[in-house]
Amino acid sequence: MDIKKVFENNERFVKAKLSIDKDYFENLGKGQSPELLYIGCSDSRVTAEDLMGLGPGEVFVHRNIANMVSGNDLSAMSVVEYAVVHLKVNHVVVCGHYACGGVKAAMQSADLGILNSWLRNIRDVYRIHKDELNAITDEEKKYDRLVELNVKEQCVNLLKTAAVQKAYRDRGLKVHGWVFDVHTGKLIDLKIDFEHYLEDIMEIYHLD
């Protein structure tokens, strides 16, 4: 890739926006009030705004390898705190995707250096659901199912945070688990019963 082309693309982007609305960037600079926090994978094929059909200012985005929500990840926790407490988003989405390299790597017995500690979180998801996953003989279907279960567990991790618990209690914040199918372009709502999970974990994870 010729990096100069990126700046040429940017110039065309600016001209295109201003041709439609001469105040586009002036208005963009006035602030943001997104209603949705999207936590997704860093995979270059999965661009948050595009797959949801949303534009600048409509979604707050955090991406990392395999869309993880770890209490030990200061970056992710800071994003959740800022989006939920200060921007007051009404929805938080964890969106995984099929053909996820991070999830696939976690299924393999390989030493991946610095990635080991990160992928251990996904291996923990496998451990929790090993009976269901080991019963799946088709490796691709097992892989897809782990993608889905990882999304569910990351949503559960969100429910463990004080910011999400308080926003749920005070203003009805909703948490969603989705998967993006890279083979069809479709978003899939996993329809996870978070009310059930919230009740189940509050005994241990409740934070005033």
N, C-alpha and C positions, 0 to 999 in steps of 0.2 A: 504493500500500500504506500502510495506517495502521500505523505502527511500534508503537503501543500493542497492536495485535493480536498481535504477536510475544510480548510479555510475558504476555498472556492465554493464548496457546498454551503458553508455558513453564509456567505455573501448572497447566494441565491435564496437561501432561507429567509434572510432579513428582507430582501426585496419583495419576495412573495407575500410575506406577512404585511408589509407596509402598503402593498398594492391593494390589499383588501381592507385594511384598517390602519390609517396613518398614526393612530394613537395606541397601536397594539402594545409596543414595548413600554410606553409611558404607563399604561394601565397595568401591565405585568409587574412593573416596579413598585406598585402601590401596596403590595402585600399578597398574602395567600389565605384562603379559608377552605381547605379541602375537607370533605366529609368522610374521606376514606383513607386509612393507612393500609398500604399493600406491602406485605413481607414476602419476597419471592427469591428465586434463585438467581445467581449471577450469570447463569448460562447466556451466552450471546444471542441465542435464538429466541429468548423469551423477554420481550420488551413490554413492561407493565402497561403503559398508557395505550400502546397500539392494540394489544389484545383485548382491552376493555373498551376501546373506542373513546377514551377520555383525553383531555388536553391539558396544557399547563395550568397549574393552580387547582386542579380537580382531585389530585391524588398525591399523598405523601408516600414516598417509596423508600424501602430499605431492601437491599439485596445482599445475599451472601451465598456461599456454597451450600446447596441443598436446603435453602430456605429455613434455616435453623433459628429457634428462639431459645437461647440459652441464658440462664440467669447469671452466668459467669462472663457473658459477652457484653462488655461495657458499651460497645457501639450499638448493639441491638437494644439493650435496655434503655439507653439514652434516647434512641429514636422513639420507642414506645412511650416513654415518659413525656417527651416533648409533644408528640402527636396527640396523645390522649389527654394530658393535663393542660397543655397550653393552647394547642390548636383545637382541642375538643372535637376530634373526629367522632362520628357516630357509628362507624363500622371499622373493624380491623379484620383484614383478610390475610390468611396464610395460604399462599398459592404454590404448590409444587408442580412438577411437570413430568410426564412420561419421558423415558430415555434420559433420565438425569444421571450425569456422570458421577456426581458425588455419591448418590445412593448406590449406584452400581459398584463403585470402588469400595464402599463399605461392606458389600457382600463378598468381597474377595479376601483371601488370607494373604495379604501382601503388606510389606513394610513400606509405607509411603512418606516416611520422614516426618516433617513438621505437620503434615496433614493427619497423622495418626490420632492426635488428641481431638481434632475437629470431627473426624469420621467416627470416633468412639461414641459420639452422641447418637449417630444413626445406628450403630451396632447395638446400642442400648435399646433402641426401638425394636430391633430384630429380636433381642433377648426377651423383651416383654411379650412379644407376639410370636415367639418361635414355634409354638404348637400349630397355630394357623398357617404360618409361612412354610414350615417343613412338610405340611400336608399337601402343598401345591407342587406337583411334579414338573410342570412346565416352567422352565427357568424365566422366560419372558413374563409370564403371568405372575410369577412370584416377585419379580422385579417391579412390575407395575403395582402390585399390592403393597409392597414395602414403601413405594412412593406415597400411596394413599395413607398408609398407617403413620408414616413420618409426618405428614401434614396434620393428621389428627393429634399426634402427641405434641407437636409444636403449638397447636391451638390450646391444648391442655396446659402447656407451659405458660402461655399468655394468661390463662385464668388464674395462675398462681401468683401473679404480680399484683401489688397493692394498687397501682394506677388503674388497671383494668377492673379489678374488683370494685373499687370506689366508683368508677364511671358507670359500671353496670348497675350498681345499687342506686346511684344518684340520678342518672339520666338515661338508663336503658341502653347503654353501649352494646352493640352486637358483635360477636366474633363469628367468622365464617371460615370454612375449610374448602378450598377449591383445588382442582388439578387442571392444568392446561395440557391438552393432547396435541403434541407437536405434529402428529401425523394427520390430524384433521383440522387443526386450528381452533377447535372448540374448547370452551371453558366448561368444566364439569363441577357442579356443586355436590360435594360429598354428603350434604344434608346431615351433618353430625349433630346429635342432640346435645348441645352444650349446656342446656339447663340440667340435664342428667349429670354430666361431668362436673358441673359447678357444684351441685349439691354433694356429689361424691367426694370431692377434694376439699371442700370448705372446712370439714372437721379437722383437717390437718393443716391446710394452707391458709385458713382465714386470717386476714389482716385488717385490723380496725382502721 
